Every structure is written in C-alpha cells, then in structure tokens.
Amino acid sequence: MALYVYKFGGTSVGSVERIKAVAEKVKAAHDAGNQIVVVVSAMSGETNRLIALAKEMQAQPTERELDVVISTGEQVTVALLSMALNNIGCAACSYTGGQVKILTDSSHTKARILRIDEHNMRADLDNSKVVVVAGFQGVDEQGNITTLGRGGSDTTAVALAAALTADECHIYTDVDGVYTTDPRVEPKARRLDKITFEEMLEMASQGSKVLQIRSVEFAGKYNVPLRVLSSFTEGAGTLITYEESEVESALISGIAFNRDEAKLTISGVPDRPGIASKILGPIADANIEVDMIIQNIADDATTDFTFTVHRNDYQRAKTALELTCTELAAKKVTGDDGIVKVSIVGVGMRSHAGIANTMFQALAKEGINIRMISTSEIKISVVVDEKYLELAVRTLHAAFKLDQA
C-alpha cells in the first residue's frame, strides 16, 4: 500500500464539474489500494474576490483579519470535494489547517510552517478514508488563523507529504509537467521526464512558474519526491528528485526567464571598504530584494555599482539610491526597467566545460547584447533588452538542442 499526497490548484477545482472530476480521479487511486491525502486550493478567482471584499472594508486590511477572510476559500473547496467523494462511495473527511494542526509562526499572510500533527490524519487513513486538507493555511501558537502566501497550497502538500513520509507528492496543475522552457515562447519546448531538485529550484527562482519556490525548497530539504502532472490529461508528468542518473548526457535541462526585471547603476562612488553596504543598506531597509550585482572599479579610485530589482520596486529603489548618491557624493544614478533575465540551468554544467561560451556565441550571432552576467554551479543568467526575450530563449533552446530527447 502506497501513500500519496495529491494537490489540486484553483483551475483544477474551479467549478462543480471539475471538483467532481477530481473526486473520480482520487477514488480511482484509492480503489487501487493506495492511501490518499488531497490538498486543495480555493476555486479559481475566489482568493482575489475575497481580497477585494476585504479592501472594500479597509483600504489596507488588518493582516490577522485578512487571513481569516481569505482562508475561507479553501474551506469551501475541501467540504465540496469531501461531499463529492462521499457521494460516489469513497469515504472522505475534510480538514482545515487548524483541524490538522498545521502550526505556523505568526507572520500573517506569509506564515512559515513550524510543525504538523499528523495523528488524526493517520487515523483516518488507517480507516480507509481519503483525507482532504485545506491548503495555504495553518494556525499559530495562539490559535490565530494564518496563511502561507500566494501558492502556499503547494507548500502545504509537500509539508504533509514530509510529515506522513509519503511515497510521492503529486502536484496537479494546468500543465502536464516541467518543460525545457515555456511552450508559449518556444513551441519546440519538450516535457522533461525527470529533473533534480537543484535544477527545479533554480528554474523556479529564475522565473519558471510551474511550482512555488518554497515548496521546492521544502521538498528538497525533506527529500519528498515531487511529480508535476496535468489535472485534465493523463500522463506520467515530470518527477523531481535527488537522483541524477543519466545527467551526464544532459548539459542543460531548461531555460527560465523573468520579465519583471529592472536595473539600477550608481556611478562614481568612492571606492572604499563598506561602500556596498552603504549602497544596499537603504534598499534592504525599504524591503526591496536585490538579485544580480556587478561592481566595476575605475582608474580614478571610484566604482560603478549595478544591481537588479523587481520591476515593481524600480521607482522606490531609484528614489532610495538617489538619496544615497547625494550622501556619498557619487556622480549619478541611472536605471532601466526595460530589461529581462534569461537563464540556462543544468546539473550537467558541473562536468562539462564551454557551456558559457556556447551561450554567449549563440546570443552574439543573433545580435543580442548581454548587459549583465551571473553564474552559479548549475546556472548562467544574463540580462538582455526586453525586446530580445523571445529570440534569446528560442536561440538558446536551439543551441543546446533542448528539443531533442
């Protein structure tokens, strides 16, 4: 008997008909002799509707009360799915995050899971029931309802799989697996049968929207095998695991990209110890995350310091940097919010030389100028002008023959 945790997102449970279809899929797995825990999101669009209602009451809703409101979306879905399962002869029991006792910290709207009491779930599983759990939510030490942030149902599913030592955690979504890149940009993109946690983590952090990055981190930490599948079509999906068999032949597993980039440069900064902290300190104080960083030392004992931020933070970061420019008696601040980041990812980089050169030559051949470069052990990222995004992705996809199995 295997134990599986299934997670279904908002589109998968977006209507009564789809919830009934999920129930049939779950019943088939249960009838095959498996123990099944199902984690569900709110019905598609429901969380946005609840947030809008809260904002009608309070322009900046109190976070504790906002969590109470938006957690109800998942509670509706678990009850409806449990009803659908019971109606077709599959015994099921619904749980809110609090009823499971998914204990979190008290950071409302972005809480982190501390521990899970799996006792009641195990009792129901041992009694041949399907356990249906509300994703995205938990409770803190004081019993307050908390939520885990957007995409938090993925994290709930992985956390439950870890607590229950499940055989696999299946994430059902509107795509049938992880692709070498976004098929909407490169129609020749190919679904991967397997990818490592490291690669998936890099892909997620560099812009791939298939899985929430926290869920991948959690799965990697507790070695929970993840499988991404489609709710609407049958197939094996993509397995995410620590196993690296056959990776010697795969130089690059995929290409990720992020459209939401902006670049800032402060020029003519006095080159002395601690200057990076003086530049980035105010940015951090404004709760703005910095991604890529480049520093160039000039002959006149000054430095040019360039970094990227999320495009939504561009104006705030630019304002903070201009104040720093005055304080440091630097020359000027320049910026550009018309850039994108394109990344190649693959554990095969560890054992193969020349990957960067292949990437740079391919882009140069198409006349794509590289503005910034960042590397890690299994990733190379470049910043290019936004107008070249799709061309860059297709060019690199061809250069590394990712359309070939």
Order of alpha helices (4+ residues) and beta strands (2+ residues): beta-alpha-beta-alpha-alpha-alpha-beta-alpha-beta-beta-alpha-beta-beta-beta-alpha-beta-beta-alpha-alpha-beta-beta-beta-alpha-beta-beta-alpha-beta-alpha-beta-beta-alpha
